[in-house]
Amino acid sequence: MTRLWVDMGDLLSFAAEFRRPSGIQRVLFELGGALRGLADRAEPGFVVTGAEGRFEAIAWQRIAETFHHLATDTRPSLAPRRSRLAAALRCQGAALLAAARIAPALLVALKDSQRQRRLARSVPQAGPMAPGDVLLVAGAGWAEAGHIQRVHAARLAGVRVALLVHDLIPLQRPEWFAAHDTQRFGAWMDGMLDQSDVLFTISQATKADLVRHLTRRGEASRPISVVRLGDGFPALSARTNTNVPLPDHSFALFVSTIEDRKNHALLVEAWRRLLEMYGPHTVPRLILAGRPGGQSDELMHQLRASHYLDGHVQVITDASDAHIAALYRNAAFTVFPSLYEGWGLPVTESLAAGRPCLASATSSVPEAGGSLARYFDPLDLSDAVRAISSVITDPDGLTAWADRISREFRPVPWSRMACEIWNVLELDRRRLDQPEA
């Protein structure tokens, strides 16, 4: 393998649209940093979408700054770029008005420029990557316009492609997504599978989903390597500021974007029943930390109409990473009722903070929580109420559970994930280098 390149375009495009990183952007950042830490092997490169939609190299420092702005919502370096863009657009508009006076000459020049661009695009453009290099796609490329075309051009230029699949949920459960999002994801996933030489998944559950999808595509068995995500986000914890607002009473925590798949509705109804059964002095407040996403309007309306269960549910839509970290450390316990996951980052985040987690017994979630989390059926309200009741009515048992987590939980470093990916890519390179019998 001449050089490994990591596609970071998803992180930068996400930062331009949203105020907080989602799980995939966090994974992408931590994985990139861990790959940089393999100094005894080779220094990886990083690419994003550059001029005319081609891959361009980007310095890690720029990536780290962008992610820090996402995590803290400071964004000083993002705002000037937007201002410069607006200024550039205004200048372009003025130039076009002036050009109207010389339209014939302008049209000739424009046509000539278009011919040159078509000629350039007819040759595969891999940006800084060279034949034999490997491009690792580990983000949400389906959200980037023209991503498949860029990957295809790189592959035509002799670059091998490795794909890390987080999940196939839009294809498994399309009812949770807008139709155009499902179609876009499906087209991107199939295109990436066509282009990829090496496949990774982040869990055994996702691997099983991918095998089924490949079978539906009529493909024979392909090697798929499972690489476990790291635990926690060490690059953020080093910058964590503890001076953040915290409730002055006991609370349970659910960290997630608010959307149907995450199953907030079941949890809110469970809290309603718990309050009826035990009263507000026994039931801790429920904190939902995450921005409202798709299909969340009905739940948010119900919460507002009930005055957030008379103040027993709190929604924090814009918490910084420092705030989230402090909430994890101070929660009585966490809850994760998601209906379908590719892994279950909030489960391992909870355990890394030493906090017990009640989680759904579905898809990949038990892989994330192992024997240190406790589980319930996310489709069964009574089972969810039972699981939460067993915790809030037994404070001594909850303390013992937290003590067990502190003793037994061993966080997996992100460097292990980076090493596993590197080793698979190295084996792939050696296989290609072997002479045919």
MORADA-V270138 format. One record per backbone hydrogen bond with DSSP energy under -1.0 kcal/mol. NH is the residue of the N-H (numbers start at 1). CO is the residue of the C=O. Records with the same first field share a line. If there is no record, write none. Layout:
# MORADA-V270138
NH=CO / CO
This chain:
# MORADA-V270138
5=134
6=45
7=136
8=47
12=8
13=9
14=10
15=11
16=12
17=14
18=14
26=22
27=23
28=24
29=25
30=26
31=27
32=28
33=29
34=30
35=31
36=32
37=33
38=35
39=37
41=38
42=38
45=4
47=6
48=56
50=54
53=50
54=51
56=48
58=46
63=59
64=60
65=61
66=62
67=63
68=64
69=65
70=66
71=67
72=68
73=69
79=75
82=78
83=79
84=80
85=81
86=82
87=83
88=84
89=85
90=86
91=87
92=88
93=89
94=90
95=91
96=92
97=93
98=94
99=95
100=96
101=98
102=99
106=102
107=103
108=104
109=105
110=106
111=107
112=108
113=109
114=110
115=111
116=112
117=113
118=114
119=115
120=116
121=117
122=118
123=120
129=126
132=158
133=130
134=3
135=160
136=5
137=162
141=139
143=140
144=141
147=144
150=146
151=147
152=148
153=149
154=150
155=151
156=152
157=153
158=155
159=154
160=133
162=135
163=198
164=137
165=200
171=168
172=168
173=169
176=173
177=174
182=178
183=179
184=180
185=181
186=182
187=183
188=184
189=185
190=186
191=187
192=188
193=189
194=190
195=191
196=192
197=161
198=161
200=163
201=225
202=165
207=203
208=204
209=205
210=206
211=207
212=208
213=209
214=210
215=211
216=212
217=213
218=215
219=214
225=199
227=201
231=412
236=233
237=233
238=234
239=236
240=237
244=242
252=285
253=333
254=287
256=289
258=291
263=260
267=263
268=264
269=265
270=266
271=267
272=268
273=269
274=270
275=271
276=272
277=273
278=274
279=275
282=279
283=279
285=250
286=312
287=252
288=314
289=254
290=316
293=258
300=296
301=297
302=298
303=299
304=300
305=301
306=302
307=304
308=303
310=306
311=307
312=309
313=308
314=286
316=288
321=71
324=320
325=321
326=322
327=323
328=324
329=325
330=326
331=327
332=251
334=356
335=253
336=358
339=261
347=344
348=344
349=345
350=346
351=347
352=348
353=349
354=351
355=350
358=334
359=374
360=336
361=376
362=360
365=362
367=364
368=364
369=365
370=366
372=369
374=357
376=359
380=377
384=380
385=381
386=382
387=383
388=384
389=385
390=386
392=388
393=389
394=391
398=394
399=395
400=396
401=397
402=398
403=399
404=400
405=401
406=402
407=403
408=404
409=405
416=413
418=414
419=415
420=416
421=417
422=418
423=419
424=420
425=421
426=422
427=423
428=424
429=425
430=426
431=427
432=428
433=429
434=430
